[in-house]
Amino acid sequence: MIPQPSFLPMTREEADALGIGEFDVILITGDAYVDHPSFGTAIIGRVLWDAGYKVGVIAQPDWKKPDDFLRLGRPRLFFSISSGNVDSMVNAFTPRKKRRSTDAYSPGGRPRRPDRATIVYANMVRSLFPGTPIILGGIEASLRRFAHYDHWSDSVRQAVLADAPADALVYGMGERQVVEIAGRLAAGKDLQGIRGTAVTISVAEWRETDPAGMVVIPGYPEVRESPEAYARAFALHAREQDPVRGRTVVQPHPKTVIVQYPPALPLDTAALDHVYALPYTRAAHPSYREPIPALEPVQFSITTHRGCFGSCSFCALTHHQGRIIQSRSPTSILAEARRLAAMPGFKGVIQDVGGPTADMYGLSCPQWEKHGACPDRRCSPDCPNLATSHAAQIDLLRQLRTLSGVRQVHIQSGIRYDLALADPAYIDEIAAHHVSGHLKVAPEHIAKQVTTLMNKPGREVFDRFKERFAAASRKAGKEQYLLPYLMSGHPGCTIQDSIELAEYIRDNRLYTEQVQDFTPTPMTRSTCMYATGIDPMTMEQIHVPAGREKEVQRALLQYRDPKNRGLVAEGLHQARREDLIGSGWACLVPARHDRPERERAETQRRSGRRR
C-alpha cells in the first residue's frame, strides 16, 4: 500500500513519482483541488486512499476538451463525479438569475465550471470511457436525486440519474458509501442495496418488483404537471431521510425508475475522529499560481460535528447531513488544533470551531440511536428528551484557549439562539472569549406566520437572546453586536410581513447588510412551497411572493439604502402604510419619493380589482 501523499496526484508525472501505473478511482470535481477537510473531494480522496485505493484528481476540467478528462487514463474501478462544494447553478447565478462574475472555489476567483456540471462531466466521461462505472456525488447530485423544481429553468426537472449516464449516486456524507462501492466493484459485485445511494432500474424490471416495504412516490410526469402531486411526493420522501427508520423510496420516470436506498448510518465518534485525523495539508494543490478564495476563511478552522436538528425549511441539510448530531471527541479536536498551531502561516487565531450550527456540538437525544429523529416533531429545547447542556462545548473551548500558540478561538459558524438560551452559561462564555466583534445569528424573520413556515423560533425568542447576549457582553466589558441574517421573499411572506420586519430593524437598530433573497434550491420544504404554492407538510395553500413583489420585500429590509427608496415607498402604498412615508422619526422613506410609487401602487390595485 502506498502511503498517503502530500497531495492526491493530478498529473501523470505525480502518479509516476508515486509508482502508480493505474488509478483505482479518479475523482472529477468542479472545484479547484484543495486538500482541506472542508472540501468534499479532499475527504473522499483521503478516505479511499486510507482504505487502500489509489486515487487521482481531475479538478475543473475544460468540459469542451476531451484531453482534460483523459489525462489520468481509465481507472480500474470507477470515476467519481461531483460539481464541487456548491451546486453549480447556485454557484453561477444570483437569486435573480444574473450570472456571477466570480467563483470562490476557482483559482483567482474566475469561473471555470459548466452549468449543471454533474451532468456535463458525466456525459463526457461516458463518451470517452464506455463501460467504466460512473458514481455521482456531492451536494448537486445529492439534492437532485428525485424529480425537483429547478429555479433557473423555472421547471420541474427529472432526477439527475435520469439525465446523467451514471451507475449510482451517493447522497449525504459519502465516506461509508464510496468505500463499499470500491470494495464491491473490486470484487465484481453489483451496487444494489447500498445505504446512502440511489440507482436506476428499468421500467420493465420495476414492473416485476414487489414494492412491499418501499415507499413509492408520485412519478416525474405527475409531479411535473400537478402541484399537489409534487407536494405529496416531497412530503413522502422527506419522511424517509432518517438513517434509523428510513425506507427505500422509489420514483418512476418515463424511461427509468429511481430507487433511493435508506440513508447511510452516521459515523460514530471514533470513525469521525479518524476521518479528520487523515493527513490533510490544508492547502491548495501546488500547481495553482493564484489563491483559491474559498480556502482563506476556513484554512484554520475546525469542524467539531456533523448534522443539524434545526430543520429550517429553506435548508437542505436535513436531506444531506441529517438531523442526528455526530460529534468528534475532544481529544481529536485538540489534536487538530495542535496541528494547526504548528502550521506555517498560522497566526494564533482558530477561525472557527463548529459545524452546521456551532452550539449543537455534543448534544444528543436518547431516541436517536434506536428510533431515529422523531418524524412528527422538530427537535427543540422544549423537548424533555433533548440534552441541551453546553458543558461539553464550554469545556472544549476552554481547553482550546490554553493551547500553546493559540491566541484566539472564534465561533463563526453561527449558533442556534434558542438552544443557547437553554444554557445561559454558554452565552456568557462565548461573549467573554469567542466573539470577534460580531456574533452571527439567523432569526431570518420575525413575523409569526413566516417564522412558522420557516420552522424557526419566533420573535420573542430572538428578543430574549438579544437581551441576554447584550448583558453578557456588558459583563465581559466588551462592545459587541449581533449580526442577524435576514431573509426576504420567503414563501408565505407578504409585504405587510416585510414592513413588520423593517419596523423591527428600525426599532432595534439592527445592521442589515446580511439580507438573503430567498433562492429556491432543490429538495427543501421552502422550495416545494415556492414551486407549488402548497405547504407539503399540511397541504395548505400559501402566498408565494414573486417578481416585483420580491424586489419590494427585499428593499423594505434595506430601507436605509437610498437606492431602495422608490421600491420601499411602493410597498408602503400597496400596504396602505403611508404613515411610514415622511420626515418623522418612525418613517422609512422621505415623502419626496412618494408620488410615482403612489401612482404605481394605485394602478396595481386597480389592475387587481379588474382581475
C-alpha positions as CSV (number, residue, x, y, z in Angstrom):
1,M,0.0,0.0,0.0
2,I,1.4,3.4,-1.0
3,P,1.5,5.9,2.0
4,Q,-0.8,8.9,1.8
5,P,1.0,11.6,-0.4
6,S,1.2,15.2,0.4
7,F,-1.4,15.8,-2.3
8,L,-3.5,13.4,-4.3
9,P,-1.9,13.3,-7.8
10,M,-3.4,15.4,-10.5
11,T,-1.0,14.6,-13.3
12,R,0.8,11.5,-14.8
13,E,4.1,12.9,-13.6
14,E,2.8,12.9,-10.0
15,A,1.4,9.4,-10.4
16,D,4.7,8.1,-11.8
17,A,6.6,9.6,-8.9
18,L,4.4,7.6,-6.6
19,G,4.8,4.5,-8.6
20,I,1.2,4.4,-9.8
21,G,0.6,2.9,-13.2
22,E,-3.2,2.7,-13.0
23,F,-5.5,4.5,-10.6
24,D,-8.3,2.6,-8.8
25,V,-10.6,5.7,-8.6
26,I,-10.5,9.1,-10.3
27,L,-12.3,12.0,-8.7
28,I,-13.6,14.7,-11.1
29,T,-14.7,17.9,-9.4
30,G,-15.9,21.3,-10.4
31,D,-13.8,22.9,-7.6
32,A,-10.1,23.5,-7.6
33,Y,-8.4,20.8,-5.7
34,V,-7.8,22.0,-2.1
35,D,-6.6,19.4,0.4
36,H,-8.7,20.6,3.3
37,P,-11.4,18.7,5.2
38,S,-13.9,21.5,4.4
39,F,-13.7,20.3,0.7
40,G,-15.5,17.1,-0.2
41,T,-13.0,15.9,-2.8
42,A,-10.2,16.0,-0.2
43,I,-12.2,14.0,2.3
44,I,-13.4,11.4,-0.2
45,G,-10.0,11.1,-1.7
46,R,-8.2,10.7,1.6
47,V,-10.7,8.2,2.9
48,L,-10.4,6.0,-0.2
49,W,-6.6,6.1,-0.1
50,D,-6.8,5.2,3.6
51,A,-8.8,2.2,2.6
52,G,-6.1,1.0,0.2
53,Y,-7.1,2.5,-3.1
54,K,-5.0,4.7,-5.4
55,V,-6.9,7.9,-6.1
56,G,-6.3,10.6,-8.7
57,V,-8.0,14.0,-9.1
58,I,-9.1,15.9,-12.2
59,A,-10.1,19.3,-11.0
60,Q,-12.2,21.7,-13.0
61,P,-11.6,20.0,-16.4
62,D,-12.4,22.0,-19.5
63,W,-15.7,20.3,-20.5
64,K,-15.1,21.2,-24.1
65,K,-11.7,19.4,-24.3
66,P,-11.6,15.6,-24.1
67,D,-7.9,15.7,-23.3
68,D,-8.6,17.1,-19.8
69,F,-10.7,14.0,-19.0
70,L,-8.1,11.7,-20.5
71,R,-5.1,12.9,-18.6
72,L,-5.1,10.2,-15.9
73,G,-6.3,7.4,-18.0
74,R,-9.0,4.9,-17.2
75,P,-9.5,4.0,-13.5
76,R,-9.6,0.3,-12.5
77,L,-12.8,0.7,-10.6
78,F,-14.8,3.9,-11.2
79,F,-14.9,7.6,-11.9
80,S,-16.5,9.7,-9.1
81,I,-18.1,13.0,-10.4
82,S,-19.1,16.0,-8.3
83,S,-19.9,19.6,-9.2
84,G,-17.9,20.6,-6.1
85,N,-18.8,22.0,-2.7
86,V,-21.7,24.0,-4.1
87,D,-24.5,23.3,-6.6
88,S,-23.2,24.6,-9.9
89,M,-26.3,26.6,-10.6
90,V,-26.3,28.3,-7.2
91,N,-22.6,29.0,-7.7
92,A,-23.1,30.5,-11.1
93,F,-26.2,32.7,-10.6
94,T,-27.6,35.1,-8.1
95,P,-31.2,34.6,-6.8
96,R,-32.3,37.0,-9.5
97,K,-30.7,34.7,-12.1
98,K,-27.9,37.1,-13.0
99,R,-24.7,35.3,-13.9
100,R,-22.0,35.8,-11.3
101,S,-18.6,37.0,-12.4
102,T,-16.6,35.2,-9.7
103,D,-16.3,31.7,-8.3
104,A,-14.7,31.4,-4.8
105,Y,-13.7,27.8,-5.5
106,S,-11.6,28.6,-8.5
107,P,-8.0,30.0,-8.8
108,G,-8.2,33.7,-8.8
109,G,-11.9,33.6,-8.3
110,R,-12.6,33.1,-12.1
111,P,-15.5,30.8,-13.1
112,R,-14.2,27.5,-14.6
113,R,-17.1,25.1,-14.3
114,P,-20.1,24.4,-16.6
115,D,-23.7,24.9,-15.6
116,R,-25.2,21.6,-14.4
117,A,-21.6,20.4,-14.0
118,T,-22.6,16.9,-12.8
119,I,-24.5,16.1,-16.0
120,V,-21.9,17.7,-18.3
121,Y,-19.0,15.9,-16.7
122,A,-20.8,12.5,-16.7
123,N,-21.7,12.7,-20.4
124,M,-18.2,13.5,-21.3
125,V,-16.8,10.6,-19.2
126,R,-19.3,8.1,-20.6
127,S,-18.4,9.1,-24.2
128,L,-14.7,8.7,-23.6
129,F,-14.8,5.6,-21.3
130,P,-17.7,3.4,-22.2
131,G,-18.1,0.6,-19.7
132,T,-16.3,2.2,-16.8
133,P,-18.6,2.8,-13.8
134,I,-19.6,6.4,-13.0
135,I,-20.6,7.3,-9.5
136,L,-22.2,10.7,-8.9
137,G,-21.7,12.5,-5.5
138,G,-21.5,15.9,-3.9
139,I,-24.3,18.4,-3.0
140,E,-25.6,18.9,-6.5
141,A,-26.2,15.2,-7.1
142,S,-27.4,14.6,-3.5
143,L,-30.1,17.2,-3.6
144,R,-31.3,16.4,-7.2
145,R,-31.8,12.7,-6.6
146,F,-35.5,12.9,-7.1
147,A,-37.5,15.0,-9.6
148,H,-37.1,18.6,-8.4
149,Y,-38.1,22.2,-9.1
150,D,-35.2,24.0,-10.9
151,H,-35.3,27.7,-10.3
152,W,-33.0,28.5,-13.2
153,S,-35.2,26.9,-15.8
154,D,-38.4,27.5,-13.9
155,S,-39.4,23.9,-14.4
156,V,-39.6,20.6,-12.7
157,R,-36.6,18.5,-13.9
158,Q,-36.0,14.8,-13.8
159,A,-33.8,13.2,-11.1
160,V,-30.2,13.7,-12.0
161,L,-29.8,9.9,-12.6
162,A,-32.4,10.1,-15.3
163,D,-30.3,12.8,-17.1
164,A,-26.7,11.7,-16.4
165,P,-25.3,8.4,-17.6
166,A,-24.2,7.1,-14.2
167,D,-24.3,3.8,-12.4
168,A,-25.1,5.1,-8.9
169,L,-25.5,8.2,-6.9
170,V,-24.1,8.8,-3.4
171,Y,-26.2,11.1,-1.3
172,G,-25.4,12.6,2.1
173,M,-21.9,12.4,3.6
174,G,-20.3,9.7,1.5
175,E,-17.4,8.1,3.3
176,R,-19.1,4.8,4.0
177,Q,-20.7,4.6,0.6
178,V,-17.6,5.2,-1.6
179,V,-15.5,2.6,0.3
180,E,-18.3,0.0,0.0
181,I,-18.7,0.8,-3.7
182,A,-15.0,0.4,-4.3
183,G,-15.0,-2.9,-2.5
184,R,-17.9,-4.3,-4.4
185,L,-16.6,-3.2,-7.8
186,A,-13.2,-4.7,-6.9
187,A,-14.9,-8.0,-6.1
188,G,-17.0,-7.9,-9.2
189,K,-20.3,-7.4,-7.3
190,D,-23.2,-5.2,-8.2
191,L,-24.2,-1.9,-6.4
192,Q,-27.7,-2.8,-5.3
193,G,-28.8,-2.1,-1.8
194,I,-26.0,0.2,-0.5
195,R,-27.3,2.6,2.1
196,G,-26.9,6.2,1.2
197,T,-27.0,5.6,-2.5
198,A,-29.6,5.8,-5.3
199,V,-29.6,3.7,-8.5
200,T,-31.8,3.3,-11.6
201,I,-33.7,0.2,-12.7
202,S,-35.5,-0.3,-16.0
203,V,-39.2,0.2,-16.2
204,A,-39.6,-3.5,-17.1
205,E,-37.7,-4.5,-14.0
206,W,-39.8,-2.3,-11.8
207,R,-43.0,-3.9,-13.2
208,E,-41.6,-7.2,-11.9
209,T,-40.6,-5.8,-8.5
210,D,-42.6,-6.4,-5.3
211,P,-42.9,-2.9,-3.7
212,A,-43.6,-4.2,-0.2
213,G,-41.6,-2.3,2.3
214,M,-40.9,0.5,-0.2
215,V,-42.3,4.0,-0.4
216,V,-43.5,4.7,-4.0
217,I,-43.9,8.5,-4.6
218,P,-45.6,10.2,-7.5
219,G,-43.6,9.9,-10.6
220,Y,-41.9,12.5,-12.8
221,P,-44.7,13.1,-15.3
222,E,-47.2,13.5,-12.4
223,V,-45.1,15.9,-10.3
224,R,-44.2,17.9,-13.4
225,E,-47.9,18.6,-14.1
226,S,-49.5,18.7,-10.7
227,P,-48.5,20.9,-7.8
228,E,-50.4,18.7,-5.4
229,A,-48.6,15.6,-6.6
230,Y,-45.2,17.4,-6.3
231,A,-46.0,18.5,-2.7
232,R,-47.2,15.0,-1.8
233,A,-44.0,13.4,-3.3
234,F,-41.9,15.8,-1.3
235,A,-43.6,15.0,2.0
236,L,-43.3,11.3,1.4
237,H,-39.6,11.2,0.6
238,A,-38.8,13.8,3.3
239,R,-40.2,11.4,5.9
240,E,-37.7,8.7,4.8
241,Q,-34.5,10.6,5.2
242,D,-33.7,9.3,8.7
243,P,-30.9,6.6,8.8
244,V,-32.7,4.6,11.5
245,R,-36.3,4.4,10.3
246,G,-35.9,5.5,6.6
247,R,-37.2,3.1,4.0
248,T,-36.3,2.6,0.3
249,V,-38.0,5.3,-1.8
250,V,-39.0,4.7,-5.5
251,Q,-39.9,7.3,-8.1
252,P,-40.8,6.2,-11.6
253,H,-39.6,8.2,-14.6
254,P,-40.7,7.7,-18.2
255,K,-37.5,5.8,-19.3
256,T,-36.1,4.7,-15.9
257,V,-37.0,4.3,-12.3
258,I,-35.1,5.9,-9.4
259,V,-34.5,3.8,-6.4
260,Q,-33.1,5.5,-3.3
261,Y,-32.0,3.1,-0.6
262,P,-32.2,4.2,3.1
263,P,-29.7,6.8,4.3
264,A,-26.2,5.7,5.4
265,L,-25.8,5.2,9.2
266,P,-24.0,8.1,10.8
267,L,-20.3,7.8,11.6
268,D,-19.7,7.2,15.3
269,T,-17.2,9.3,17.2
270,A,-14.2,7.0,16.5
271,A,-14.9,6.9,12.8
272,L,-15.4,10.7,12.6
273,D,-12.2,11.2,14.5
274,H,-10.4,9.0,12.1
275,V,-11.7,10.9,9.0
276,Y,-10.4,14.2,10.4
277,A,-7.1,12.8,11.5
278,L,-6.1,12.0,7.9
279,P,-3.1,14.0,6.7
280,Y,-4.7,17.0,5.0
281,T,-2.2,19.7,4.1
282,R,-4.9,22.4,4.4
283,A,-3.6,24.0,1.2
284,A,-4.4,24.3,-2.4
285,H,-2.5,21.9,-4.8
286,P,0.9,23.5,-5.5
287,S,0.1,23.6,-9.3
288,Y,-2.1,26.7,-8.7
289,R,-0.4,30.1,-9.1
290,E,-3.4,32.1,-7.8
291,P,-5.2,31.7,-4.5
292,I,-8.5,29.9,-4.1
293,P,-10.7,32.5,-2.3
294,A,-12.8,29.8,-0.5
295,L,-9.8,28.5,1.3
296,E,-8.8,31.6,3.2
297,P,-11.9,31.9,5.6
298,V,-11.7,28.2,6.6
299,Q,-8.0,27.3,6.4
300,F,-7.5,27.4,10.2
301,S,-11.0,26.3,11.2
302,I,-12.1,23.1,12.9
303,T,-15.2,21.0,12.2
304,T,-16.4,19.6,15.5
305,H,-19.6,17.8,14.4
306,R,-22.0,17.0,11.6
307,G,-25.8,17.2,11.4
308,C,-28.3,19.8,12.4
309,F,-31.7,19.1,14.0
310,G,-32.9,22.7,13.4
311,S,-34.7,21.5,10.2
312,C,-35.1,25.1,8.8
313,S,-37.5,24.8,5.9
314,F,-35.2,26.6,3.4
315,C,-32.1,24.5,4.3
316,A,-31.3,21.2,2.6
317,L,-29.1,20.0,5.4
318,T,-31.8,17.6,6.8
319,H,-31.6,15.8,3.4
320,H,-27.8,15.8,3.3
321,Q,-26.2,15.5,6.8
322,G,-29.4,14.6,8.6
323,R,-30.8,15.6,12.0
324,I,-28.7,13.3,14.2
325,I,-25.7,15.1,15.7
326,Q,-22.4,13.3,15.2
327,S,-19.6,14.8,17.4
328,R,-15.9,14.3,17.4
329,S,-14.1,13.6,20.6
330,P,-12.3,16.5,22.5
331,T,-9.1,14.6,22.1
332,S,-9.4,14.5,18.3
333,I,-10.3,18.2,18.1
334,L,-7.5,19.3,20.4
335,A,-5.0,17.2,18.3
336,E,-6.2,19.0,15.2
337,A,-5.8,22.4,16.9
338,R,-2.2,21.5,17.8
339,R,-1.5,20.6,14.2
340,L,-2.9,24.0,13.1
341,A,-0.7,25.8,15.6
342,A,2.3,24.1,14.1
343,M,1.5,25.1,10.5
344,P,3.3,27.8,8.6
345,G,1.1,30.9,8.3
346,F,-0.9,30.2,11.5
347,K,-1.1,33.5,13.4
348,G,-2.6,32.3,16.6
349,V,-6.3,32.5,15.5
350,I,-8.5,29.5,15.1
351,Q,-11.0,31.0,12.7
352,D,-14.0,28.8,13.6
353,V,-14.8,25.9,15.9
354,G,-18.2,24.5,14.9
355,G,-20.3,22.8,12.3
356,P,-23.6,23.5,10.6
357,T,-24.7,25.0,13.9
358,A,-21.9,25.7,16.3
359,D,-23.7,25.1,19.6
360,M,-25.1,21.7,18.7
361,Y,-21.7,20.1,19.5
362,G,-22.1,17.3,22.0
363,L,-25.9,17.5,22.1
364,S,-27.9,14.3,21.9
365,C,-31.2,12.6,22.3
366,P,-31.7,9.0,23.7
367,Q,-34.2,8.3,20.9
368,W,-31.7,8.8,18.0
369,E,-29.8,5.5,18.3
370,K,-32.8,3.1,18.3
371,H,-35.6,5.1,16.8
372,G,-34.0,8.0,14.9
373,A,-35.2,11.6,15.0
374,C,-38.9,12.0,15.7
375,P,-40.9,12.1,12.5
376,D,-43.7,14.2,13.9
377,R,-41.9,17.0,15.8
378,R,-38.8,19.1,15.4
379,C,-36.0,18.9,18.0
380,S,-36.1,21.9,20.2
381,P,-35.1,23.0,23.8
382,D,-38.8,22.3,24.8
383,C,-38.4,18.6,24.2
384,P,-37.5,16.8,27.5
385,N,-35.5,14.2,25.7
386,L,-33.1,16.6,24.1
387,A,-29.9,17.2,26.1
388,T,-29.3,20.9,26.0
389,S,-26.3,21.3,28.3
390,H,-23.5,23.1,26.5
391,A,-21.0,21.9,29.1
392,A,-19.0,19.8,26.7
393,Q,-18.5,22.6,24.2
394,I,-17.7,25.1,27.0
395,D,-15.0,22.7,28.3
396,L,-13.7,22.2,24.8
397,L,-13.4,25.9,24.1
398,R,-11.6,26.4,27.4
399,Q,-9.0,23.8,26.6
400,L,-8.5,25.2,23.1
401,R,-7.8,28.6,24.5
402,T,-5.0,27.2,26.7
403,L,-3.1,25.6,23.8
404,S,0.4,26.8,23.1
405,G,0.4,29.1,20.1
406,V,-3.3,29.8,20.2
407,R,-4.2,33.4,21.0
408,Q,-7.9,33.4,20.0
409,V,-10.6,30.9,19.2
410,H,-13.5,32.3,17.2
411,I,-17.0,30.9,16.5
412,Q,-18.0,31.9,13.0
413,S,-20.4,29.1,12.1
414,G,-23.4,30.8,13.7
415,I,-25.4,29.5,16.7
416,R,-28.9,28.4,17.3
417,Y,-30.0,31.1,19.8
418,D,-33.0,29.1,21.2
419,L,-30.5,26.4,22.2
420,A,-28.1,28.9,23.7
421,L,-30.9,30.3,25.9
422,A,-31.4,26.8,27.3
423,D,-27.9,27.1,28.8
424,P,-27.1,30.8,29.6
425,A,-23.6,29.9,30.8
426,Y,-22.7,29.3,27.2
427,I,-23.8,32.8,26.2
428,D,-21.6,34.2,28.9
429,E,-18.7,32.0,27.7
430,I,-18.8,33.0,24.1
431,A,-19.5,36.7,24.8
432,A,-16.4,36.8,27.0
433,H,-14.0,34.9,24.8
434,H,-15.2,33.8,21.4
435,V,-16.9,36.7,19.6
436,S,-14.8,38.8,17.3
437,G,-16.9,41.9,17.5
438,H,-20.0,40.4,15.8
439,L,-21.9,37.2,16.5
440,K,-23.7,35.6,13.6
441,V,-27.3,34.6,14.3
442,A,-30.1,33.8,11.9
443,P,-33.6,34.9,13.0
444,E,-34.4,35.2,9.3
445,H,-37.7,36.9,10.1
446,I,-39.9,38.0,13.0
447,A,-43.5,37.8,11.6
448,K,-45.1,34.8,13.2
449,Q,-46.6,33.2,10.1
450,V,-43.3,33.5,8.3
451,T,-41.1,32.0,11.1
452,T,-43.7,29.2,11.5
453,L,-43.3,28.3,7.8
454,M,-39.5,28.6,8.1
455,N,-39.6,26.3,11.1
456,K,-37.6,29.0,13.0
457,P,-38.1,30.3,16.6
458,G,-40.4,33.3,17.0
459,R,-39.6,36.9,17.6
460,E,-39.9,36.6,21.4
461,V,-37.1,34.0,21.5
462,F,-34.8,36.3,19.5
463,D,-35.6,39.2,21.7
464,R,-34.7,37.2,24.8
465,F,-31.4,36.1,23.3
466,K,-30.6,39.6,22.1
467,E,-31.1,41.0,25.7
468,R,-29.1,38.1,27.2
469,F,-26.2,38.5,24.8
470,A,-26.1,42.3,25.4
471,A,-26.0,41.6,29.2
472,A,-23.2,39.0,28.8
473,S,-21.2,41.4,26.6
474,R,-21.5,44.2,29.2
475,K,-20.5,41.8,31.9
476,A,-17.4,40.9,29.9
477,G,-16.6,44.6,29.4
478,K,-16.9,44.4,25.6
479,E,-18.8,46.3,23.0
480,Q,-20.2,43.5,20.7
481,Y,-23.0,43.2,18.3
482,L,-25.3,40.6,16.8
483,L,-25.0,40.2,13.0
484,P,-28.5,38.9,12.1
485,Y,-29.1,37.0,8.9
486,L,-32.5,38.0,7.5
487,M,-34.4,36.6,4.5
488,S,-36.7,38.4,2.1
489,G,-39.3,36.8,-0.2
490,H,-39.8,33.5,1.6
491,P,-43.0,31.6,0.7
492,G,-45.8,32.8,3.0
493,C,-44.3,36.2,3.4
494,T,-46.4,39.2,2.5
495,I,-45.5,42.9,2.0
496,Q,-47.2,43.5,5.4
497,D,-44.9,41.0,7.0
498,S,-41.9,42.7,5.4
499,I,-43.0,46.1,6.7
500,E,-43.3,44.5,10.2
501,L,-39.7,43.3,9.9
502,A,-38.5,46.7,8.6
503,E,-40.0,48.4,11.6
504,Y,-38.3,45.8,13.9
505,I,-35.0,46.6,12.2
506,R,-35.6,50.3,12.7
507,D,-36.7,50.0,16.4
508,N,-33.8,47.7,17.3
509,R,-31.1,49.5,15.2
510,L,-30.1,46.2,13.5
511,Y,-27.4,46.0,10.9
512,T,-29.0,44.6,7.7
513,E,-26.2,44.1,5.2
514,Q,-26.8,40.3,5.5
515,V,-30.2,40.1,3.7
516,Q,-30.6,37.0,1.6
517,D,-33.3,37.0,-1.1
518,F,-34.9,33.5,-0.9
519,T,-33.5,31.2,-3.5
520,P,-35.4,28.0,-4.3
521,T,-32.7,25.3,-4.2
522,P,-33.5,21.6,-4.8
523,M,-35.0,19.4,-2.1
524,T,-36.2,21.9,0.6
525,R,-39.6,22.3,2.0
526,S,-39.5,26.1,1.2
527,T,-38.7,25.3,-2.5
528,C,-41.6,23.0,-2.6
529,M,-43.8,25.8,-1.3
530,Y,-42.4,28.2,-3.8
531,A,-42.9,25.8,-6.8
532,T,-46.4,24.7,-5.8
533,G,-48.0,27.3,-3.5
534,I,-48.6,24.4,-1.1
535,D,-47.0,23.7,2.3
536,P,-46.2,19.9,1.8
537,M,-46.5,19.2,5.5
538,T,-50.0,20.4,5.8
539,M,-51.1,20.6,2.1
540,E,-52.5,24.1,2.8
541,Q,-52.3,26.8,0.1
542,I,-49.9,29.7,0.9
543,H,-49.0,33.0,-0.6
544,V,-45.8,33.0,-2.8
545,P,-44.1,36.3,-3.5
546,A,-42.7,36.6,-6.9
547,G,-41.5,39.1,-9.5
548,R,-41.7,42.7,-8.4
549,E,-43.2,41.8,-5.1
550,K,-40.0,40.0,-4.2
551,E,-38.0,43.1,-5.1
552,V,-40.2,45.3,-2.9
553,Q,-39.8,42.9,0.0
554,R,-36.1,42.9,-0.2
555,A,-35.9,46.7,-0.5
556,L,-38.0,47.0,2.7
557,L,-35.4,45.2,4.7
558,Q,-32.8,47.5,3.4
559,Y,-34.8,50.7,3.5
560,R,-31.8,52.7,4.7
561,D,-30.2,52.4,1.2
562,P,-31.2,55.4,-0.8
563,K,-31.3,53.3,-4.0
564,N,-34.2,51.4,-2.5
565,R,-36.4,54.3,-1.5
566,G,-38.7,54.1,-4.6
567,L,-39.4,50.4,-4.0
568,V,-39.9,50.9,-0.3
569,A,-42.5,53.7,-1.0
570,E,-44.2,51.5,-3.5
571,G,-44.6,48.7,-0.9
572,L,-45.8,51.1,1.8
573,H,-48.5,52.4,-0.6
574,Q,-49.6,48.8,-1.5
575,A,-50.0,48.0,2.2
576,R,-51.7,51.3,2.9
577,R,-48.9,52.3,5.3
578,E,-48.4,55.9,4.1
579,D,-47.8,56.7,7.8
580,L,-44.2,55.4,7.3
581,I,-43.5,57.9,4.5
582,G,-42.4,61.3,5.5
583,S,-39.9,63.1,7.8
584,G,-40.9,61.7,11.2
585,W,-38.5,59.6,13.3
586,A,-40.5,56.4,12.5
587,C,-40.7,56.9,8.8
588,L,-38.9,54.5,6.5
589,V,-38.6,56.8,3.5
590,P,-38.9,60.6,2.9
591,A,-42.0,62.0,1.2
592,R,-40.2,63.1,-1.9
593,H,-40.3,59.5,-3.2
594,D,-44.0,59.3,-2.7
595,R,-45.7,60.3,-5.9
596,P,-44.5,57.9,-8.6
597,E,-44.8,55.0,-6.3
598,R,-48.3,56.0,-5.1
599,E,-49.4,56.1,-8.8
600,R,-47.8,52.7,-9.5
601,A,-49.4,51.2,-6.4
602,E,-52.8,52.6,-7.3
603,T,-52.5,51.2,-10.8
604,Q,-51.7,47.8,-9.5
605,R,-54.7,47.9,-7.1
606,R,-57.0,48.8,-10.0
607,S,-55.5,46.0,-12.1
608,G,-56.0,43.6,-9.3
609,R,-59.7,44.6,-8.9
610,R,-60.2,44.1,-12.7
611,R,-58.8,40.6,-12.5
